[in-house]
């Protein structure tokens, strides 16, 4: 695993090159107690010069260990970026271009706001805290349509019936 993805502009083939590899998972240190990357950022890119710009396009993947935002259970998921594109302006003095930060930012933008273990996760009971994915709890849950509750509170007492 590499610590960074650096492209040697002077040695880059005129027609471009395929670049593949894995970046160390320490590149993506999120300082988050509930979301941890593992196995590194996998990349498969085509890199070429277009005039004075270095253009890289391809795919990225990163695995994460996370805590479900609904039920609190541990689960793993993968962030895939199928259409990665980065363009870096160069000049005649540019020898190397580091694309590490662009890869890192693309993976971060692909992260879900509220990661869930599965789409139909039922979460936990707000009363007793039981994981509802394991079955119903013993709490009495009254299902009530309370859309108008805030407006009903504005009515005088005798009109509420």
Beta strands, then each sheet from edge to edge (+ up, - down):
strand 1: 6-8
strand 2: 17-23
strand 3: 35-50
strand 4: 53-67
strand 5: 74-89
strand 6: 96-98
sheet 1: 1+ 6-
sheet 2: 2+ 3- 4+ 5-
end
